[in-house]
Amino acid sequence: MTGNNSGEAVRPPRGANIRDVARAAGVSHQTVSRVINGHPSLREETRQRVVEAMEQLAFRPNRAARALVTSRSRILGVLVSNGLEYGPAASLQAIEAAAADAGYSIDIANLEGTDRDSIVAALDRLMDHAVEGLVILAPQSRSLKVIEDLSIRLPFVTVHSTGRFVDHRLSVDQLSGARLATRHLLELGHRSILHLAGPEGWVETAARLQGYREEMAAWQVPALEAPEGDWTAESGYRIGKKLMAGRSFSAVFSSNDQMALGMVHALAEAGLRVPQDVSVVGFDDIPEAAHYLPPLTTVRQDFPELGRRCVAALLGLLVGEPSLSPGDVVPELIIRGSTAPVAARTD
């Protein structure tokens, strides 16, 4: 910003732009963008200095920033973790489809890590693109804890939650899905049911493990837990191989379908038949699950419904009419050929 002999600020001959404001306030243009977009990571002193520079220069935000302020960009941001497994990937696809049906597009920011700097950088990218609302699709507990500690000013919903975002959360009821899977095996007469859990630190891992434990306890049957896997078929196979020598289970509830596939492979190599010797249940109902050998009994998540609810909730928040549907999306048990009554086993 320049001055005249009286020391007053002189506006540039053209309309002021974001870099003019940055120079006048003594900050970077990225900081000005964050002020425009209401980013939570700024000091109040910095925010006020930028606002004063905007007023002095009669700054008019560009089209993207103005669209954010007026909530008319018709873009919804989605904050996602890198390396999406089937569940989060299917959720993202459902959110994109539901947004398109409502006349919105989505802008995706991938998290490079679960630390605060990575999450703030991803939020920056979305806010710089003038997204109207935000869907948080970060299934790791550590990421959610960082996000919960930020003051997010945009309307948002989260597909996972560690507790504080209850009023913003929409998800598939993982716990009841795990209880469905476990109850199915118990009703078939199995009492030695092994649970193959996902990796530690994932919201789904904890919920599905809790559901398994609760259902086993309700039937007064001891829980039997394998070492945790990493969602891959390879980990299910590797863990299954280690468990074959002293096998003490007649059924397996795997925390996802891919690990169930690896477990079925390990059982077959050990000369055991599914379901005659060991019944196996997965979780997710990936498209390939119906074509496993045998076809996999699993828990289906209604991702299209989840996507519709997320977008409907955001649109409600944007017009000041919160419309979060009470309760989680209810999962469904899909019974196929990988489970059978324990009496069907032959030695």
N, C-alpha and C positions, 0 to 999 in steps of 0.2 A: 504494500500500500504506500502511496506517495503522499506528500503534504504540500500545502502552499505556505506563503509567508506568515499566515496567521496560525499555522500549526494544525489546521483542521485537515481531516482525512479527505483526499480527493479521489473520487471514483474513477476507475479506468474509463476511457472513452467508449469502449465496448461494454456489453453486459459482463458483470463479474462472473468468474467461474470458480470452480472448487479450489484451484491452485492459488488464485488471488486471495481467497479466504484463508488458506493455509499459511501463506506468507504473512498476512496481516495478524494472524493469531500466533504465529511462531510455532506451528505444528506441521506435521506431514499431511499430504492430501488424503492419505488413508484414515487419519484421525478425524478429519472433517467428514468423510464419508460415514464413519462410525457414529458421529454425533447426529447426522441426518437420519441415520437408520435406527437410532435408539439403542446402540450396542451397550451391553451391561458392563464392559470391562474398563470404562473410562472413569477417571477422577472427576468429581463434580467441578473442581476448579478449571480443569481443561475444557470440560463441556461448556462452562459459562463463557470462557474466553473465546471459544469458537462462535458461540451464539452472538456475542457482542460484535465480532468481526463481520458476521453475516448481516447484522442490522446496519452497521456502518456502511457496508458496501451495497446495501439493498440487493443482496444475493438471492437469486431465484434458482432453486434446485433444478437439475436437469430432469429430463422426462422420466428416467428410471426412478430417481429419488422422489420426484413428485408423485409418481405412481404409488410408491410405498406409502407416502404420507396420506394419500387419498384412498388407499386400499384398492387400487384399480389396475394393478399390474396383471392380475389374474394368473399369478404364479404362486405355487405352494412349494416351500422348501422341504427337502427330506434329508435329515442328517443320518447317515448310515455308517456302519462299521465296515472296514475292508474285509475281504474274504468271506462274503456272505454265504452261509450255509442255506439249505433248502428253505427252512422256515422263514428267515428274514428276507430271502430273495423272493419268495412267493408273496410275502406281505408287501414288499416294494412294488411288485407287479400289480397287485390288487389295488394299491393306493393310486398308482398311475392310471389304471383303468377307470377307477371311480372319479378321479379328478377330471379326466377327459370327458366323462359323461356329464360332469357339472360345468363344463366349459373352461376348465383350468388346465394349465400344464404344470409339470413339476420340474424343479431344479434340484439336482442331487449333489451333496457334498460328502465325499468319503473321508472318514476319519483315518488319519495316518497312524494314530496311536490312541491310547486311552488316557494320556496325560492331559493336563489342563491346557497347555500351549496348543496341542493338536486340535483340541475341541474348540477353543476360541478361534483358531485360524479357520476351521471349517465353518463356524458360525459367521465369521467375517465374510467369507466368500458368498454365503447365502444372502446376507443382509446387503452386500454390495450389489446384488442382483434384484433388489427390491421385492423380495418375496413377501406375500401378504401374511402367511401363517407358516407354521413349522410342524412337521411330523418328526419325532425323534425315534429312530429305529436302531437303538444301540443296546444289544442284549447282554452286554457285560456289566456286571455290578459296579466295577470301578469307573467305567465311563458314566454311568448313571449318577454315581455319587458326585462326580465333578460337575455334571450338568445341573444337578439339584442345588449345588452351591452357587451357581451363577444366577444373576437376576435377569431372566429372559423377559423382555418386554413385549415381544410379539405374541399373538395368540398361538398356542401350541397344544399338541396332544402327544402322548408317548405310548408306544406299543408295549413297553416294559416299564416296570417301576420297582424301586427298592423300598417304597413306603411314603415318601413325602409328596409324590405326584399323584396321589389317589384321585384327586378331582380332575386330573388331566389324562388319566390312563384308560386305554381301551386295548384289550388283548383277548386271546383265546385262553380259556380257563385250563391252564396246564395241570394244576393239581387234580382237578376232577377227571381230566383225561388219563392221568396216571392211575387214578383209582379205578377207572373203568377197565383199563388193561389188566391191572392186578386182580380185580374182582372176577374178570372173565376166566383167568387161570384157576383161581380158587374155586369157582363154581364148577369147573371141570374136574375137580378133585385133587388138584396139585397142592402140595404143601411145602415142597422144597423148590421155591421160586427164586431164582437168581435175578438181581437187578444189575444191569450194565448201565452205569451212569455216564453222562457226558462230562466235559471238562469243568473243573472247578472255576468259579467266578462267573458262570453264565446264569442268568435268571431262570432259564428253562431247566437247567440241570438241577438247581435247588428245588424248584417247584415239583418236578417230576419225581425226584427222590423223596420229597416230603409226602407226595400222594401215595407212592408205593409203601412207605413206612406206615402211614395212617391206615391204609386198607389192610395191610398185614396185621397190624395191631388190633384192628376191629374184629378180625377173625381169630385173634389170639394165636397167630402163627409167627414164629421167629423170622425176622428179616435175614436175607442172605445177600450180601453185597459184594460185587466183583470190583477189582481195581478200575478206576475211571478211564474212559476212553477219550477220544478227541473228535468225535462225530464221524470219523472216517471208517469205511469198511475195513481198511487195513488194521485199525486199532481193535475192532471187534474180532477180527480173525486172530490177531496176536494174543489178545486176552483169552479168547476161547481155547487156543492151543495150550496155553499155560494151565488152564483149568481142567483139561481132559484127564490128566493122570489120576487125580483124586476126585473125579466127578461125584458130586453129592446132590445134584439138582435134577429135577424132572421137567423144569420149564424155565424160560428166560424171558424177562421183560426188558427189552433194550430201549434206551432213551431216544433212539432215532432209528430210522429204517436202514440207513447205511451200515451202522454198527451191527444191526441184526443180520444183514447180509453176510458180513464177515464172520459172525458167530455160526451161521448156518454152514458156511464153508468149512470152518474148523470142526464142526460136528460131523460133517460128511467124511472128512479125512480120517476121523477117528472111528469110522464105521458105524456111526449112529444115524438113525433115520429121524427126519422131521416130518410129521409130528409123532410117529409111533413110539420113538424113544424119548424125544425131548420136544416139547411145544415151545414155539417162539412167537413173541408179540413185539412189534415195533411201534414207532410213533412218527407221525407226519403224513403218512399215505402219499409218498412221492409217486410220480407217474409210473415208475418201474416196479413198484411194490406188487402190483397185480400180476406181474410176469416173473417174479422170483420162482424158484423151484424148491418147495411148493410156493404157490401164491401166499403172500404174507398177510397175516392178521395184524391190524395196526389201528392206530387212532388217527382219524382224519380231522384236520383243522380247517375250518371254513374261512379261508383267506379272503375270498371275494366279499363276504359279509364284513370281515374286519376292515377291509379297505373302504367299503361304503361308510361304515360307522366313523372311521377316522376323518374322512373328507367331510361328512355331514357335520361332525362335531366342530371342525375348523370353520366351516362356513357359518355355523351358528354363532361361534365366538366373534367372527368378523362383523356381524351385524348386531352384536350385543344380545344375542339370544342363545345362551348355552344350551346345547341339546345332546349332551353326553348320555348315551343310553345306559340305564342302570344295569349292572351285572356284566360279566364277561361273555364273549361268544362261546357257546357250548360246543365242545368237540363231540365226535361220534365214533363209536367202535365199529370197525369194518372187519367182519369175521370171514376169513378165507381158510386155505388149507393147511396153514402152518401150526394150527392148534387142534388138540383132540383130548378127550377125557383121559385121565391118567390110567384108567383101566385098559386102555387100548394098547399100552406098551407091551411089547414082548421081548424077553431076554434070550 
